Every structure is written in structure tokens, then in C-alpha cells.
Amino acid sequence: MESIMRVGVFTPLLSQLPLAAVLKKLAALQINTVELATGNYPGDAHCKLSMLDDASALADFKKTLADNGVTISALSCHGNALHPNKDYARQNHEVSRRTILLAEKLGISTMVDFSGCPGDSTHATAPNWVTCPWPPDYLKVLDWQWNEVVTPYWIEHAKFAADHGVKIAIEMHPGFVVYNPETMLRLRSIAGPNVGCNFDPSHLFWQNIDPIAAVRILEGAIFHVHAKDTQIYSANLPRTGVLDTKPYTQERDRSWIFRTCGYGHGPEWWGEFVSTLRMFGYDHVLSIEHEDSLLSPEEGLTKAATFLNSIVIREQPTAAWWT
């Protein structure tokens, strides 16, 4: 079986450049696949939803991609459509809905989003991420969130996406109701098989979840993959544990920080990660996401691309003597 695993880039790290310049820069790094943001938290520097209503802009966009020999792995609009601020939630939902419509128009099968996080009641003003079962108030909040907000929203939104031929890849991230394999599978059991995950190992490392073991648990539910690393600082971990709320820029004091691929874990780990993804049914794109506060976007991108290209190339199978 020939592998189609390849390295891509989530382009917000190059948001200061126009799309054509981004694609030329990536070509020099042997990358011809991109993940494009359409709004909400990542912004929309390279992919405007207004193209849905502007045939000329859409044609120019397609031509720019074609002229550079570039394909899109996913459209992404990480947001919180379950936010207790109704206007904010409505805006995030509309971006997600229109992202699905644009993906359909472009022939892209996957869009990436967050699950969202409600407040603790209909009167809340801010999200409430529940992380413990006691005192019992917290479990009541969690039940209310899943039963009254998460379930009805995601049943309807997943159906809308399925009706338009687009799968939704939820990025498991603390702060939202889906943050680990268990909550991912819970949402999938509610919303159906058109909802899966955007697998980012960096978010699992800092929860002390083995990402390779998680790949096995999520067999068949991985729709897209982010390539980002995490470094754990054992000197600070005993003081704070993994639930560290200090800003990412306070690197010296945190128990963990996001790193460029290869700076948290070496080639042996990443090689096993790629192999396990393929073994359990994912043979698509590793989309580089840069959030390393110790390296500039330019340096982080270059190092990650070089590192991952060597891993993916090494993992390409060759014909066996018995075939």
C-alpha cells in the first residue's frame, strides 16, 4: 500500500503575508498542502467567507491555488458556538456554518472547529469548563451543559454538515467540552459518524495522555491531524501540575509549553506516531501549527517542515519481496 501521508501547514502563522506569497514560501519547504482559517479565533487572513457571495473572488482564489499546485487539507474556524453570550455564539456559529458551505463549494471534505463550552446556566456570561466531580454542583453543571446545550446543538450542526458533504473535525482542547478521547467519543456518539477529531498531540501531552495510545482509542474517528509538540518541564511540574494558567510567554515558570515539532519529542517518537496513524486508518496530512513562544514563526515553520518531511519520507513503505 502506497502512503499518501504528507506535511501541510496551518497558515495563520504567516497571516502577515498574502496567500500567493505564503504558497511560494511553502513550496521552498517542499510543502504543497495548506489548512486555511476562515474566521473566529484564527482569523481569516487567507480565506474569506465573503467568497461565497463573490464568484470573481472565488475564481481568483482557486486560480492562485492551482497556479501554485497547492491543495487544501481542511478549512478551519475554531470558535465557541456554545458561548453563553448569545451574540458571540451566534457569530461563531455563522462562521462555522458558512465554512461548511465554502468547503462544499471548494470540494473540501473536512472542516475543523472546537466543540465549544457553555456557561453554567441560562444566566451565565462566561464559559464554565468543569474539571472535577466534587462538590456535586459541578456535575450538575456538566449534565446541564451536555443535555441542554451540547447535544441539541451538535445533532443539528452535524446534520447540516453531513447534508453538505462535509465532515467536522473537532480539535480536542482543554477549556472546551471536548478535550480528550473520552469526551470526543461521547460527542461522536451523540452527533454521529460525521463528527470526528482534529488530532493535535500537543494538547494530549500536557494532560499526561499518551497521544499514540489515544490514536488507537480513536480508530476511525481521526479526520485531520495537527503537527505540534509540547515540552514538559519537570522542575515546575510539582508546583503547578498540568493545569497551569500562567501565560505561555512565562516559559521559565510554566510546567509545560507548546514547542515546534522535534523540540518536545524526537524523531523516534514522531516516527512511531506517523506509523500508528497509518496503522489505524489515517494516512492524510500532518498540518504544522506554530505556537512555540521560543521560536519565531519563520524559524519554527522551517524547522518543523524539515523535521517532519524527513519523518514522513522515512515512513514511506517500499515494495516488499513477497508482493
Secondary structure, DSSP 4 states (H G I P E B T S, - for coil): -----EEEEEGGGGTTS-HHHHHHHHHTTT--EEEEE-SSTT--SS--GGGGG-HHHHHHHHHHHHHTT-EEEEEE----TT-SSHHHHHHHHHHHHHHHHHHHHHT--EEEE------SSTT-SS--------STHHHHHHHHIIIIIIHHHHHHHHHHHHHTT-EEEEE--TTSS--SHHHHHHHHHHH-TTEEEEE-HHHHHTTT--HHHHHHHTTT-EEEEEE-EEEE-TTTHHHH-S---S-TT-TTT-SEEEE-TTSSS-HHHHHHHHHHHHHTT--SEEEE----TTS-HHHHHHHHHHHHHHHHHHH-----TT-
